[in-house]
Amino acid sequence: MEETTPSERLNPLQRFGVDVRRVRLGRRLTQKQLGTATGYSHAYVSMVEAGKVMASMKFAKGCDLAFGTNGLYEGMLTRIDEGDHPSWFVPYLNLESQAAKILTYETNLVTGIVQTEDYARAVFRAANPHAKPEAIEDKVAARLRRREALEREKPPFLWVILHETCLRTVVGSREVMAGQLEYLMSLTKSPDFRLQVMPFAAGIPATSTMPFVVLRFSSSPTVVYTETRVGGRMHDSAQTIEGALDDYDLLRAHALSPDHSLNLIKTLLKEYRA
């Protein structure tokens, strides 16, 4: 098997940062000098180079001016934005891969980290009707790579709450849905995975919360992630985190138990196979 180099294991955000650092050092510029040239602080430059934040287009253009690279970094940032993941989602992916515990609540689709290949392909085809087949396949491959975290020797503890809508909305075909439900059932055998279904019968009060994810870490502050049509946002204020955890406790209390959730999934699987 061909060995993967360290640079190939970097995500787009990290590769961008490594390239900025490499050229900056080649030009014999300090982070402070590059920050001055681009209109940012040296701390911002440090975070970009470490792959901790997505660089702004202003910063990318500033790098091109400072380095004399004639639009290279602007182009790199654009390709990240148009690539396997939107640029605003990359910071979340960095944190998701490091989390010790992931609590997620979804109202429309099965959460990305546990989507099957066929399900993910159907989602991307619906969301990108004019995309070329190879572009869709790249996105599918990128989504499936997120499941690698669940296969580690010490995987994160993943608690998923899915509204019943996620399981009854036919994505792709009945066959695709059957495959997705079978995969969810297989995950429930893991001691590091919990699945609950929020039934329609729970009513509005318990399901009025918008989709969100809570990421908890062994030695870092908890983070809450929310998403809209125009992008995602990370929240780290104590008030927001406390509210999100309270909401998640409420959702767990109103959702079906893991055993009853599994029984519902088995019932739906029979319906999709019929």
N, C-alpha and C positions, 0 to 999 in steps of 0.2 A: 504494500500500500504506500502511495506517495505521501511523504511527510508534509504536514502543513507548517508553513513558516509563521513566526509570530505576527508579521504584518498582515498575513491573510486572515488571522483570527481576530483582528481589530474590526470593530464596527465602523461605519462611515464617519461617525462623529470623531472617533479616536484617530482614524487615518488622517482626517483633515487637520487635527491638532498636531499630529506627528510631522506632517508636511510643513506646517507653519513653523514649527520649532526648527526643523532641519534647515530651511532656507534662512530663517532669522539668524541662526548661528553661522551659517555660511556667509551672511552679509555682515557678521560681527556686530549685530545689534543686540542690545539688552531688551528685556521685556518692557522696561520702562520707556526706552526709546521707541519701540514699536507701538506701545500704547499711546505715546505722544503723537506719533505719526498718523495713527488711525483714529484718534479722538477718544481713546479709552484708557482706563487705568491699567497699571501693570498687573493688578490682581485679575482683571478680566482676561488679559492676554494669557496669564498662567492657567486659568480655568479652561480657556479654549484649547490650549496646547495639551492639557491633561484629558481632554475629551469630556469634561464635566458639564459644559454648556454648549448649545448650538450657537455658532458665530452668527452675527447679524450680517446682512448684505452690505451694510456700511463698513463693517470691519473687513469683510472679504475684499471690497473695492479698495480700502485703505492699504491692505497688504499688497495688492497689485501695484499700487502707486509707490509704496515704500520699497518693494522688492524689484520693481521694474519687470513684472511678469505678464504684463499685457493681457489682463482679464483671466488669467489662469485660475485664481482663487474664486473669483466670481462664478466662473464656469463650474468649478468643483462644488460649490455650495448649491448651485442650481441643479446639478445632477443628483446631489443627495436628496434634494426636495422632490425630484421627479423619479427617484429610484425606488428601491424595494419598500422603504418606509418614508412617510412624510417627515420632513426635518423636525417638526414640533413633537413627533412621537419618539424620536431617538433618545432624548434624555430619560424618558420613562423606561425604555428598554434597558438602558444602563442600570437603572435601579432595580428593575424587575429581576434581572439576572443575579443580583446580589442579595435579594431579600431572603430573610429567614422564614417569614410568614406572609402569605398573600391572601387577603380577604377581598373577594370581588362579588359585585351584584350587577346582574345584567337584566334588562327588560325586553330586549328585542331579538338579540342574536346570542348564540352560545359564545362564551368568552373566548377570545383569540387563542390563548395559550393551550386550550384543550380542543381546538377545532381539528377535525380530520382533514386530510388532503382534499377529498372531494367536496367537503362542505366549504372549506376556505376558497377553493377554486370557484365555486358557485357564487360565493359572496363577492369576490373580486370581479367576476364577470358582470355581475349585476351593477356593481358600483363603477365599473370602467368599461362601458359597452363599446367604446371605440378603440380600446387598447389592443395592441397586437398580441397574439397568443403567447409569444415568448416573454412579453412583459408581464402577462398574467402569471406565467409559470415562475418567473423570478419572485413575484410577490408571494406566491404560494410557498415556495421554498423558504423564503425569509420568515414566513409565519410559522412553518413547521420547525424551524430552528429554535424557536422559543421553547419548544417542548423539551429541548436538551436539558434544561434546568431540572426537569422532573425526573431525569434519568441519572442524575449525579449520585454519588455514593451517599451524600447527605443532601437530599433535595429539600426545597422549601416546603413548609406545611401550607397546603393550598386548600382554602375553604371557598367553595363556589355556591352562590345562591342564584338560581335562574328562575325568572318568572315563567309561568306555564306557557306564556306566549312564545318564548324561545324554542320550546319543544314542539309546539303545534304549528308554528309557521313553517311551511314547506320551503326549504332552501334547496334549490337545484331540482330535486325529485324526491319521491317517497323512498327510493332506494338509497339516495344520499342521506336522508334523514335516518333511515334504519341503521346505516353504518355509523352515523354520528352518535346515536343513542347506544349502540353496542360498545363504542369506545368509551363513553361516559360510564357505562356499567363496569367495564374492565378496570377503570381507574378507581372505582369504589372499593376494590380489593386491597388498595394500598393504605397502610396506616397513616400516610402523610397526606391523605386526600379526604375531604368531606364534601358532600353534595346535598343541597336541599333545594326543593322546588317550591316557589311561591305560587300557590294555586289561585285560580280566579276567585274561588270561594272566600279568600282572605279579604276581599274587598279593597276599596280605595285607601283607607287610612294607613294600612300597612304597606302599600305599594306605591305611595305617592313620591317616594324618594327617587331621584334620578340615578342612573347607573354611576357607580364609582368604584374605585379600588383603594384599599388601604395596604400599604407596604410597610412591614415592620422588619427591623434589622437587629442583629446581635449587638452592635456597638455604635449605631447611628440613630438619629431621631426618626420617628415615624413620619411617613409622607402619605398624603391623600392625593389621588389623581382623578380628575374629572375631564370630560371630553364633550365638545359640541361639534357642529358641522364645520366650524372654521378652525378647529385646533384643540389641543389638549392643554391642561394646566396643572401644575404641581402646587400643592398647598402644604405648608409646614407650620402654620400658626397653631398654637396650643388650643385655641378656641375651635378652630375648624376641625382639628384632629379629634378632639373630645366629642364634638357633635357627630362626626362621622362614625365613631365607635359606638356612640349611643344609638344612632340609626341602625347600625349593623346588628346590634343586640336586639333591637325591636324587630328587624327583619327575620332574624333567626327564630325569634319567639313565635312569629306568625306563620312562618313557612312550615311545610310538612317536615316531619323528622327524617333523618337520613334513610331509615328503613322504609317509611311510607313513600318517600320520594323515589326510592329504587323501585318500589312496586308500581308506582305511576309510570315510570319510564318503561318498565316491562310491558305494561298494558298498551302504552303508545307504540312500542316496538311491534307488538302483534298487529296493531291497526295498520302500521306502515307496510308490514309484510303481507297483509291480506290482499 
